[in-house]
Amino acid sequence: MCLSIPSKVKSIDKEMNTCVVDTMGVERSASLDLIDKEVDIGDYVLIHIGFAMNKIDEEDALESLKVYREIIDKMEEQDRKEQELAMIEESDNCPNKV
């Protein structure tokens, strides 16, 4: 399964029919060859294997980005908890423990 994160169009090269998009702070280039709608700077698109596939509504894009950020925050929180637990377990197994 492939998940596509909404990407905001930052610039367009009409000659090459490509755009530069920002995907949660990461910029990359994408082809516009497969999209059937007019794309403008500031629009949100979904990218798959380097091609803009769909143009999406800004409200939907922002809601999706909010959910992705919440997922990332939860994953980072879980990673921190696991690291803390590992440190506690490691200190419990320390032969020099007082």
Biopython code that builds the backbone (N, CA, C, O; Angstrom):
import numpy as np
from Bio.PDB.StructureBuilder import StructureBuilder

atoms = [
    (1, "MET", "N", (0.848, -1.177, 0.000)),
    (1, "MET", "CA", (0.000, 0.000, 0.000)),
    (1, "MET", "C", (0.887, 1.231, 0.000)),
    (1, "MET", "O", (1.934, 1.253, 0.646)),
    (2, "CYS", "N", (0.470, 2.235, -0.714)),
    (2, "CYS", "CA", (1.241, 3.468, -0.816)),
    (2, "CYS", "C", (0.394, 4.615, -0.277)),
    (2, "CYS", "O", (-0.758, 4.791, -0.673)),
    (3, "LEU", "N", (0.976, 5.385, 0.622)),
    (3, "LEU", "CA", (0.304, 6.571, 1.141)),
    (3, "LEU", "C", (0.922, 7.797, 0.511)),
    (3, "LEU", "O", (2.146, 7.908, 0.434)),
    (4, "SER", "N", (0.107, 8.702, 0.068)),
    (4, "SER", "CA", (0.607, 9.925, -0.544)),
    (4, "SER", "C", (0.310, 11.099, 0.377)),
    (4, "SER", "O", (-0.828, 11.304, 0.797)),
    (5, "ILE", "N", (1.344, 11.859, 0.681)),
    (5, "ILE", "CA", (1.199, 13.016, 1.549)),
    (5, "ILE", "C", (0.968, 14.241, 0.672)),
    (5, "ILE", "O", (1.683, 14.432, -0.311)),
    (6, "PRO", "N", (-0.012, 15.072, 1.006)),
    (6, "PRO", "CA", (-0.238, 16.276, 0.208)),
    (6, "PRO", "C", (1.030, 17.127, 0.128)),
    (6, "PRO", "O", (1.720, 17.342, 1.125)),
    (7, "SER", "N", (1.314, 17.600, -1.072)),
    (7, "SER", "CA", (2.506, 18.400, -1.336)),
    (7, "SER", "C", (2.089, 19.719, -1.961)),
    (7, "SER", "O", (1.272, 19.746, -2.882)),
    (8, "LYS", "N", (2.650, 20.814, -1.460)),
    (8, "LYS", "CA", (2.301, 22.143, -1.955)),
    (8, "LYS", "C", (3.244, 22.537, -3.090)),
    (8, "LYS", "O", (4.464, 22.440, -2.958)),
    (9, "VAL", "N", (2.674, 22.976, -4.192)),
    (9, "VAL", "CA", (3.456, 23.385, -5.360)),
    (9, "VAL", "C", (4.138, 24.719, -5.060)),
    (9, "VAL", "O", (3.481, 25.713, -4.750)),
    (10, "LYS", "N", (5.478, 24.719, -5.161)),
    (10, "LYS", "CA", (6.273, 25.918, -4.883)),
    (10, "LYS", "C", (6.668, 26.654, -6.163)),
    (10, "LYS", "O", (6.735, 27.883, -6.179)),
    (11, "SER", "N", (6.930, 25.903, -7.235)),
    (11, "SER", "CA", (7.288, 26.519, -8.520)),
    (11, "SER", "C", (6.922, 25.554, -9.640)),
    (11, "SER", "O", (6.758, 24.353, -9.425)),
    (12, "ILE", "N", (6.799, 26.113, -10.838)),
    (12, "ILE", "CA", (6.426, 25.313, -12.010)),
    (12, "ILE", "C", (7.366, 25.659, -13.154)),
    (12, "ILE", "O", (7.620, 26.833, -13.423)),
    (13, "ASP", "N", (7.879, 24.638, -13.823)),
    (13, "ASP", "CA", (8.676, 24.802, -15.037)),
    (13, "ASP", "C", (7.803, 24.333, -16.187)),
    (13, "ASP", "O", (7.696, 23.134, -16.448)),
    (14, "LYS", "N", (7.177, 25.285, -16.877)),
    (14, "LYS", "CA", (6.227, 24.936, -17.948)),
    (14, "LYS", "C", (6.921, 24.254, -19.125)),
    (14, "LYS", "O", (6.336, 23.389, -19.777)),
    (15, "GLU", "N", (8.166, 24.644, -19.397)),
    (15, "GLU", "CA", (8.898, 24.050, -20.514)),
    (15, "GLU", "C", (9.131, 22.556, -20.287)),
    (15, "GLU", "O", (8.969, 21.755, -21.208)),
    (16, "MET", "N", (9.510, 22.181, -19.066)),
    (16, "MET", "CA", (9.771, 20.778, -18.749)),
    (16, "MET", "C", (8.520, 20.067, -18.216)),
    (16, "MET", "O", (8.530, 18.850, -18.033)),
    (17, "ASN", "N", (7.459, 20.816, -17.972)),
    (17, "ASN", "CA", (6.211, 20.302, -17.411)),
    (17, "ASN", "C", (6.458, 19.588, -16.075)),
    (17, "ASN", "O", (5.978, 18.481, -15.832)),
    (18, "THR", "N", (7.235, 20.279, -15.218)),
    (18, "THR", "CA", (7.536, 19.768, -13.893)),
    (18, "THR", "C", (7.232, 20.853, -12.858)),
    (18, "THR", "O", (7.009, 22.017, -13.193)),
    (19, "CYS", "N", (7.233, 20.438, -11.611)),
    (19, "CYS", "CA", (7.040, 21.391, -10.527)),
    (19, "CYS", "C", (7.947, 21.003, -9.364)),
    (19, "CYS", "O", (8.399, 19.862, -9.264)),
    (20, "VAL", "N", (8.203, 21.962, -8.496)),
    (20, "VAL", "CA", (8.879, 21.693, -7.240)),
    (20, "VAL", "C", (7.800, 21.780, -6.177)),
    (20, "VAL", "O", (7.044, 22.750, -6.121)),
    (21, "VAL", "N", (7.735, 20.755, -5.333)),
    (21, "VAL", "CA", (6.723, 20.711, -4.284)),
    (21, "VAL", "C", (7.398, 20.639, -2.918)),
    (21, "VAL", "O", (8.541, 20.201, -2.789)),
    (22, "ASP", "N", (6.665, 21.076, -1.912)),
    (22, "ASP", "CA", (7.097, 20.963, -0.524)),
    (22, "ASP", "C", (6.205, 19.926, 0.138)),
    (22, "ASP", "O", (4.985, 20.077, 0.202)),
    (23, "THR", "N", (6.848, 18.859, 0.633)),
    (23, "THR", "CA", (6.127, 17.797, 1.332)),
    (23, "THR", "C", (6.598, 17.790, 2.778)),
    (23, "THR", "O", (7.623, 17.190, 3.101)),
    (24, "MET", "N", (5.858, 18.449, 3.631)),
    (24, "MET", "CA", (6.174, 18.531, 5.056)),
    (24, "MET", "C", (7.616, 18.984, 5.287)),
    (24, "MET", "O", (8.335, 18.416, 6.109)),
    (25, "GLY", "N", (8.023, 20.016, 4.550)),
    (25, "GLY", "CA", (9.343, 20.597, 4.731)),
    (25, "GLY", "C", (10.422, 20.044, 3.817)),
    (25, "GLY", "O", (11.549, 20.539, 3.829)),
    (26, "VAL", "N", (10.105, 19.037, 3.030)),
    (26, "VAL", "CA", (11.070, 18.460, 2.097)),
    (26, "VAL", "C", (10.667, 18.862, 0.686)),
    (26, "VAL", "O", (9.544, 18.600, 0.253)),
    (27, "GLU", "N", (11.596, 19.506, -0.033)),
    (27, "GLU", "CA", (11.303, 19.904, -1.407)),
    (27, "GLU", "C", (11.833, 18.865, -2.380)),
    (27, "GLU", "O", (12.911, 18.302, -2.196)),
    (28, "ARG", "N", (11.042, 18.627, -3.426)),
    (28, "ARG", "CA", (11.459, 17.704, -4.481)),
    (28, "ARG", "C", (10.748, 18.062, -5.770)),
    (28, "ARG", "O", (9.769, 18.808, -5.775)),
    (29, "SER", "N", (11.252, 17.524, -6.847)),
    (29, "SER", "CA", (10.687, 17.789, -8.166)),
    (29, "SER", "C", (9.697, 16.681, -8.524)),
    (29, "SER", "O", (9.859, 15.527, -8.128)),
    (30, "ALA", "N", (8.674, 17.062, -9.279)),
    (30, "ALA", "CA", (7.684, 16.083, -9.730)),
    (30, "ALA", "C", (7.224, 16.445, -11.131)),
    (30, "ALA", "O", (7.140, 17.619, -11.491)),
    (31, "SER", "N", (6.934, 15.434, -11.903)),
    (31, "SER", "CA", (6.423, 15.627, -13.256)),
    (31, "SER", "C", (4.933, 15.955, -13.203)),
    (31, "SER", "O", (4.199, 15.455, -12.351)),
    (32, "LEU", "N", (4.509, 16.799, -14.126)),
    (32, "LEU", "CA", (3.085, 17.124, -14.261)),
    (32, "LEU", "C", (2.462, 16.410, -15.460)),
    (32, "LEU", "O", (1.330, 16.710, -15.841)),
    (33, "ASP", "N", (3.192, 15.473, -16.052)),
    (33, "ASP", "CA", (2.738, 14.804, -17.277)),
    (33, "ASP", "C", (1.459, 13.996, -17.115)),
    (33, "ASP", "O", (0.721, 13.830, -18.086)),
    (34, "LEU", "N", (1.175, 13.490, -15.927)),
    (34, "LEU", "CA", (0.024, 12.596, -15.754)),
    (34, "LEU", "C", (-1.186, 13.250, -15.099)),
    (34, "LEU", "O", (-2.210, 12.595, -14.905)),
    (35, "ILE", "N", (-1.085, 14.516, -14.760)),
    (35, "ILE", "CA", (-2.207, 15.172, -14.084)),
    (35, "ILE", "C", (-3.122, 15.792, -15.133)),
    (35, "ILE", "O", (-2.653, 16.371, -16.113)),
    (36, "ASP", "N", (-4.415, 15.668, -14.922)),
    (36, "ASP", "CA", (-5.371, 16.138, -15.931)),
    (36, "ASP", "C", (-5.976, 17.499, -15.613)),
    (36, "ASP", "O", (-6.870, 17.955, -16.326)),
    (37, "LYS", "N", (-5.509, 18.152, -14.560)),
    (37, "LYS", "CA", (-6.033, 19.468, -14.197)),
    (37, "LYS", "C", (-4.913, 20.510, -14.254)),
    (37, "LYS", "O", (-3.732, 20.181, -14.145)),
    (38, "GLU", "N", (-5.305, 21.751, -14.425)),
    (38, "GLU", "CA", (-4.350, 22.854, -14.374)),
    (38, "GLU", "C", (-3.817, 22.978, -12.951)),
    (38, "GLU", "O", (-4.589, 22.984, -11.993)),
    (39, "VAL", "N", (-2.514, 23.075, -12.817)),
    (39, "VAL", "CA", (-1.868, 23.205, -11.510)),
    (39, "VAL", "C", (-1.177, 24.558, -11.441)),
    (39, "VAL", "O", (-0.463, 24.954, -12.362)),
    (40, "ASP", "N", (-1.399, 25.256, -10.341)),
    (40, "ASP", "CA", (-0.792, 26.566, -10.127)),
    (40, "ASP", "C", (0.060, 26.541, -8.867)),
    (40, "ASP", "O", (-0.090, 25.659, -8.021)),
    (41, "ILE", "N", (0.948, 27.509, -8.752)),
    (41, "ILE", "CA", (1.739, 27.652, -7.536)),
    (41, "ILE", "C", (0.776, 27.848, -6.365)),
    (41, "ILE", "O", (-0.170, 28.631, -6.449)),
    (42, "GLY", "N", (1.029, 27.132, -5.284)),
    (42, "GLY", "CA", (0.171, 27.185, -4.101)),
    (42, "GLY", "C", (-0.852, 26.071, -4.030)),
    (42, "GLY", "O", (-1.438, 25.834, -2.973)),
    (43, "ASP", "N", (-1.077, 25.378, -5.149)),
    (43, "ASP", "CA", (-1.999, 24.235, -5.147)),
    (43, "ASP", "C", (-1.372, 23.071, -4.390)),
    (43, "ASP", "O", (-0.156, 23.019, -4.206)),
    (44, "TYR", "N", (-2.206, 22.146, -3.956)),
    (44, "TYR", "CA", (-1.759, 20.911, -3.323)),
    (44, "TYR", "C", (-2.000, 19.758, -4.280)),
    (44, "TYR", "O", (-3.053, 19.652, -4.908)),
    (45, "VAL", "N", (-0.992, 18.894, -4.375)),
    (45, "VAL", "CA", (-1.090, 17.725, -5.243)),
    (45, "VAL", "C", (-0.649, 16.490, -4.463)),
    (45, "VAL", "O", (0.023, 16.590, -3.436)),
    (46, "LEU", "N", (-1.039, 15.336, -4.970)),
    (46, "LEU", "CA", (-0.568, 14.067, -4.438)),
    (46, "LEU", "C", (0.430, 13.503, -5.437)),
    (46, "LEU", "O", (0.161, 13.457, -6.638)),
    (47, "ILE", "N", (1.588, 13.074, -4.932)),
    (47, "ILE", "CA", (2.683, 12.586, -5.768)),
    (47, "ILE", "C", (2.796, 11.071, -5.621)),
    (47, "ILE", "O", (2.668, 10.531, -4.522)),
    (48, "HIS", "N", (3.039, 10.394, -6.743)),
    (48, "HIS", "CA", (3.325, 8.952, -6.711)),
    (48, "HIS", "C", (4.470, 8.691, -7.678)),
    (48, "HIS", "O", (4.387, 9.050, -8.853)),
    (49, "ILE", "N", (5.516, 8.080, -7.201)),
    (49, "ILE", "CA", (6.740, 7.763, -7.939)),
    (49, "ILE", "C", (7.214, 8.913, -8.846)),
    (49, "ILE", "O", (7.604, 8.702, -9.995)),
    (50, "GLY", "N", (7.169, 10.115, -8.299)),
    (50, "GLY", "CA", (7.707, 11.275, -9.007)),
    (50, "GLY", "C", (6.739, 11.982, -9.938)),
    (50, "GLY", "O", (7.134, 12.906, -10.650)),
    (51, "PHE", "N", (5.481, 11.566, -9.948)),
    (51, "PHE", "CA", (4.471, 12.189, -10.795)),
    (51, "PHE", "C", (3.347, 12.764, -9.941)),
    (51, "PHE", "O", (2.861, 12.112, -9.016)),
    (52, "ALA", "N", (2.942, 13.980, -10.256)),
    (52, "ALA", "CA", (1.732, 14.533, -9.640)),
    (52, "ALA", "C", (0.559, 13.782, -10.248)),
    (52, "ALA", "O", (0.389, 13.758, -11.467)),
    (53, "MET", "N", (-0.252, 13.166, -9.385)),
    (53, "MET", "CA", (-1.356, 12.347, -9.876)),
    (53, "MET", "C", (-2.708, 13.043, -9.724)),
    (53, "MET", "O", (-3.575, 12.930, -10.591)),
    (54, "ASN", "N", (-2.877, 13.763, -8.613)),
    (54, "ASN", "CA", (-4.154, 14.411, -8.316)),
    (54, "ASN", "C", (-3.896, 15.792, -7.744)),
    (54, "ASN", "O", (-2.928, 16.010, -7.015)),
    (55, "LYS", "N", (-4.758, 16.702, -8.080)),
    (55, "LYS", "CA", (-4.792, 18.004, -7.414)),
    (55, "LYS", "C", (-5.879, 17.885, -6.355)),
    (55, "LYS", "O", (-6.968, 17.381, -6.632)),
    (56, "ILE", "N", (-5.582, 18.351, -5.129)),
    (56, "ILE", "CA", (-6.575, 18.217, -4.065)),
    (56, "ILE", "C", (-6.896, 19.571, -3.451)),
    (56, "ILE", "O", (-6.113, 20.518, -3.524)),
    (57, "ASP", "N", (-8.048, 19.627, -2.857)),
    (57, "ASP", "CA", (-8.544, 20.817, -2.193)),
    (57, "ASP", "C", (-7.635, 21.195, -1.024)),
    (57, "ASP", "O", (-7.192, 20.323, -0.275)),
    (58, "GLU", "N", (-7.355, 22.488, -0.864)),
    (58, "GLU", "CA", (-6.462, 22.950, 0.198)),
    (58, "GLU", "C", (-6.963, 22.551, 1.581)),
    (58, "GLU", "O", (-6.165, 22.148, 2.427)),
    (59, "GLU", "N", (-8.246, 22.654, 1.825)),
    (59, "GLU", "CA", (-8.798, 22.283, 3.138)),
    (59, "GLU", "C", (-8.544, 20.811, 3.444)),
    (59, "GLU", "O", (-8.148, 20.462, 4.556)),
    (60, "ASP", "N", (-8.770, 19.950, 2.457)),
    (60, "ASP", "CA", (-8.512, 18.515, 2.643)),
    (60, "ASP", "C", (-7.019, 18.257, 2.843)),
    (60, "ASP", "O", (-6.629, 17.433, 3.671)),
    (61, "ALA", "N", (-6.191, 18.964, 2.079)),
    (61, "ALA", "CA", (-4.742, 18.796, 2.202)),
    (61, "ALA", "C", (-4.272, 19.174, 3.602)),
    (61, "ALA", "O", (-3.501, 18.439, 4.218)),
    (62, "LEU", "N", (-4.731, 20.311, 4.103)),
    (62, "LEU", "CA", (-4.317, 20.771, 5.423)),
    (62, "LEU", "C", (-4.800, 19.831, 6.523)),
    (62, "LEU", "O", (-4.089, 19.606, 7.502)),
    (63, "GLU", "N", (-5.992, 19.286, 6.369)),
    (63, "GLU", "CA", (-6.502, 18.318, 7.352)),
    (63, "GLU", "C", (-5.656, 17.045, 7.329)),
    (63, "GLU", "O", (-5.326, 16.502, 8.383)),
    (64, "SER", "N", (-5.307, 16.571, 6.140)),
    (64, "SER", "CA", (-4.455, 15.382, 6.028)),
    (64, "SER", "C", (-3.092, 15.636, 6.651)),
    (64, "SER", "O", (-2.570, 14.776, 7.361)),
    (65, "LEU", "N", (-2.504, 16.808, 6.395)),
    (65, "LEU", "CA", (-1.193, 17.135, 6.959)),
    (65, "LEU", "C", (-1.253, 17.192, 8.484)),
    (65, "LEU", "O", (-0.309, 16.793, 9.164)),
    (66, "LYS", "N", (-2.358, 17.685, 9.008)),
    (66, "LYS", "CA", (-2.539, 17.733, 10.462)),
    (66, "LYS", "C", (-2.535, 16.316, 11.038)),
    (66, "LYS", "O", (-1.903, 16.062, 12.063)),
    (67, "VAL", "N", (-3.234, 15.401, 10.384)),
    (67, "VAL", "CA", (-3.287, 14.009, 10.847)),
    (67, "VAL", "C", (-1.902, 13.372, 10.753)),
    (67, "VAL", "O", (-1.485, 12.670, 11.675)),
    (68, "TYR", "N", (-1.184, 13.604, 9.655)),
    (68, "TYR", "CA", (0.171, 13.062, 9.524)),
    (68, "TYR", "C", (1.073, 13.576, 10.645)),
    (68, "TYR", "O", (1.854, 12.811, 11.211)),
    (69, "ARG", "N", (0.970, 14.865, 10.968)),
    (69, "ARG", "CA", (1.795, 15.429, 12.044)),
    (69, "ARG", "C", (1.457, 14.773, 13.385)),
    (69, "ARG", "O", (2.351, 14.494, 14.184)),
    (70, "GLU", "N", (0.170, 14.528, 13.630)),
    (70, "GLU", "CA", (-0.237, 13.852, 14.866)),
    (70, "GLU", "C", (0.340, 12.441, 14.931)),
    (70, "GLU", "O", (0.789, 12.001, 15.989)),
    (71, "ILE", "N", (0.329, 11.742, 13.821)),
    (71, "ILE", "CA", (0.894, 10.386, 13.769)),
    (71, "ILE", "C", (2.388, 10.444, 14.060)),
    (71, "ILE", "O", (2.899, 9.649, 14.848)),
    (72, "ILE", "N", (3.087, 11.375, 13.432)),
    (72, "ILE", "CA", (4.533, 11.513, 13.648)),
    (72, "ILE", "C", (4.819, 11.842, 15.105)),
    (72, "ILE", "O", (5.730, 11.268, 15.703)),
    (73, "ASP", "N", (4.054, 12.760, 15.682)),
    (73, "ASP", "CA", (4.246, 13.121, 17.090)),
    (73, "ASP", "C", (4.058, 11.906, 17.991)),
    (73, "ASP", "O", (4.844, 11.697, 18.916)),
    (74, "LYS", "N", (3.030, 11.104, 17.734)),
    (74, "LYS", "CA", (2.774, 9.900, 18.538)),
    (74, "LYS", "C", (3.908, 8.891, 18.370)),
    (74, "LYS", "O", (4.319, 8.255, 19.341)),
    (75, "MET", "N", (4.413, 8.743, 17.157)),
    (75, "MET", "CA", (5.519, 7.818, 16.922)),
    (75, "MET", "C", (6.771, 8.286, 17.655)),
    (75, "MET", "O", (7.478, 7.482, 18.263)),
    (76, "GLU", "N", (7.040, 9.587, 17.596)),
    (76, "GLU", "CA", (8.209, 10.122, 18.292)),
    (76, "GLU", "C", (8.047, 9.968, 19.803)),
    (76, "GLU", "O", (9.011, 9.657, 20.502)),
    (77, "GLU", "N", (6.832, 10.184, 20.307)),
    (77, "GLU", "CA", (6.562, 10.003, 21.738)),
    (77, "GLU", "C", (6.791, 8.546, 22.135)),
    (77, "GLU", "O", (7.395, 8.274, 23.173)),
    (78, "GLN", "N", (6.319, 7.621, 21.325)),
    (78, "GLN", "CA", (6.505, 6.199, 21.602)),
    (78, "GLN", "C", (7.987, 5.838, 21.570)),
    (78, "GLN", "O", (8.457, 5.074, 22.413)),
    (79, "ASP", "N", (8.735, 6.390, 20.587)),
    (79, "ASP", "CA", (10.171, 6.140, 20.510)),
    (79, "ASP", "C", (10.881, 6.637, 21.763)),
    (79, "ASP", "O", (11.764, 5.957, 22.288)),
    (80, "ARG", "N", (10.498, 7.828, 22.249)),
    (80, "ARG", "CA", (11.106, 8.363, 23.470)),
    (80, "ARG", "C", (10.820, 7.448, 24.659)),
    (80, "ARG", "O", (11.712, 7.170, 25.460)),
    (81, "LYS", "N", (9.587, 6.984, 24.773)),
    (81, "LYS", "CA", (9.223, 6.090, 25.869)),
    (81, "LYS", "C", (10.009, 4.787, 25.797)),
    (81, "LYS", "O", (10.463, 4.285, 26.825)),
    (82, "GLU", "N", (10.175, 4.238, 24.612)),
    (82, "GLU", "CA", (10.929, 3.003, 24.450)),
    (82, "GLU", "C", (12.402, 3.207, 24.796)),
    (82, "GLU", "O", (13.025, 2.331, 25.398)),
    (83, "GLN", "N", (12.961, 4.355, 24.421)),
    (83, "GLN", "CA", (14.360, 4.645, 24.754)),
    (83, "GLN", "C", (14.524, 4.807, 26.261)),
    (83, "GLN", "O", (15.494, 4.311, 26.835)),
    (84, "GLU", "N", (13.597, 5.487, 26.898)),
    (84, "GLU", "CA", (13.660, 5.647, 28.355)),
    (84, "GLU", "C", (13.564, 4.288, 29.048)),
    (84, "GLU", "O", (14.308, 4.018, 29.991)),
    (85, "LEU", "N", (12.669, 3.449, 28.593)),
    (85, "LEU", "CA", (12.514, 2.108, 29.168)),
    (85, "LEU", "C", (13.789, 1.300, 28.977)),
    (85, "LEU", "O", (14.223, 0.606, 29.897)),
    (86, "ALA", "N", (14.392, 1.377, 27.804)),
    (86, "ALA", "CA", (15.635, 0.647, 27.537)),
    (86, "ALA", "C", (16.753, 1.138, 28.452)),
    (86, "ALA", "O", (17.557, 0.338, 28.932)),
    (87, "MET", "N", (16.810, 2.443, 28.696)),
    (87, "MET", "CA", (17.840, 2.984, 29.586)),
    (87, "MET", "C", (17.621, 2.502, 31.011)),
    (87, "MET", "O", (18.581, 2.182, 31.712)),
    (88, "ILE", "N", (16.374, 2.446, 31.444)),
    (88, "ILE", "CA", (16.048, 1.965, 32.792)),
    (88, "ILE", "C", (16.430, 0.491, 32.912)),
    (88, "ILE", "O", (17.057, 0.082, 33.889)),
    (89, "GLU", "N", (16.048, -0.301, 31.914)),
    (89, "GLU", "CA", (16.368, -1.725, 31.935)),
    (89, "GLU", "C", (17.875, -1.941, 31.910)),
    (89, "GLU", "O", (18.387, -2.833, 32.585)),
    (90, "GLU", "N", (18.580, -1.134, 31.142)),
    (90, "GLU", "CA", (20.035, -1.239, 31.059)),
    (90, "GLU", "C", (20.665, -0.922, 32.410)),
    (90, "GLU", "O", (21.586, -1.611, 32.849)),
    (91, "SER", "N", (20.169, 0.114, 33.062)),
    (91, "SER", "CA", (20.734, 0.477, 34.367)),
    (91, "SER", "C", (20.389, -0.578, 35.414)),
    (91, "SER", "O", (21.162, -0.777, 36.351)),
    (92, "ASP", "N", (19.273, -1.247, 35.284)),
    (92, "ASP", "CA", (18.918, -2.327, 36.211)),
    (92, "ASP", "C", (19.855, -3.521, 36.065)),
    (92, "ASP", "O", (20.056, -4.272, 37.019)),
    (93, "ASN", "N", (20.418, -3.697, 34.897)),
    (93, "ASN", "CA", (21.315, -4.821, 34.637)),
    (93, "ASN", "C", (22.786, -4.472, 34.821)),
    (93, "ASN", "O", (23.660, -5.307, 34.586)),
    (94, "CYS", "N", (23.052, -3.267, 35.230)),
    (94, "CYS", "CA", (24.440, -2.814, 35.389)),
    (94, "CYS", "C", (25.091, -3.515, 36.588)),
    (94, "CYS", "O", (24.547, -3.475, 37.691)),
    (95, "PRO", "N", (26.271, -4.169, 36.382)),
    (95, "PRO", "CA", (26.923, -4.878, 37.485)),
    (95, "PRO", "C", (27.443, -3.937, 38.584)),
    (95, "PRO", "O", (27.665, -4.371, 39.715)),
    (96, "ASN", "N", (27.633, -2.677, 38.262)),
    (96, "ASN", "CA", (28.157, -1.709, 39.242)),
    (96, "ASN", "C", (27.028, -0.963, 39.950)),
    (96, "ASN", "O", (27.269, 0.053, 40.603)),
    (97, "LYS", "N", (25.843, -1.443, 39.828)),
    (97, "LYS", "CA", (24.676, -0.778, 40.425)),
    (97, "LYS", "C", (24.784, -0.779, 41.949)),
    (97, "LYS", "O", (25.144, -1.783, 42.564)),
    (98, "VAL", "N", (24.466, 0.360, 42.534)),
    (98, "VAL", "CA", (24.533, 0.505, 43.996)),
    (98, "VAL", "C", (23.207, 0.155, 44.602)),
    (98, "VAL", "O", (23.051, 0.212, 45.822)),
]
sb = StructureBuilder()
sb.init_structure("model")
sb.init_model(0)
sb.init_chain("A")
sb.init_seg("    ")
for serial, (resi, resn, name, xyz) in enumerate(atoms, 1):
    if name == "N":
        sb.init_residue(resn, " ", resi, " ")
    sb.init_atom(name, np.array(xyz, "f"), 0.0, 1.0, " ", f" {name:<3s}", serial, name[0])
structure = sb.get_structure()
